[in-house]
Amino acid sequence: MQAYLRRLLGTDRISVIPARRAGMSVEVAAGEEVIGTLHRDAEDGEVSYAVHLTILEEDLPPAAHSAPAPSATKPRSSR
């Protein structure tokens, strides 16, 4: 998983940290900072993995003035 995540995200700073004890979460780190958890699901003979990233609002840069939300209506086609 670590090699896959590094290739997918384009950085060697990603590390998968094994659980310290059985039943604990496997952690995903960027450098020294834990950024989320990795979960394995084996169901109906298929195995999948889910990465849950946690981003604290306090870690984000100040928000710039955001553009208005796109309209929910469909654009008219030009004929």
Residue, then its C-alpha position, 0 to 999 in steps of 0.5 A: m500500500q505504501a508504494y502504491l500511495r507514493r506512486l499515486l500521490g507522487t511523493d516518497r514522503i508518504s508512509v504507512i505506519p503499522a498498527r502498534r497493537a492488534g485492532m488499532s488503526v494503520e496510520v498514513a503519514a506525510g513526513e512526520e505528520v499523521i494525516g489519516t488512517l488506512h482500512r482493509d475490507a475483505e468482503d465476498g471474496e474481494v479485498s479493498y482499501a480505504v484511506h481516510l484523510t483528516i484535515l483540520e481547519e486550523d491547518l488550512p491557509p486562510a480562505a480566499h473569497s470563493a466564487p459563487a456556487p454553480s447553478a443547479t440548472k442545466p445550461r441551455s444548448s446553443r443551436 
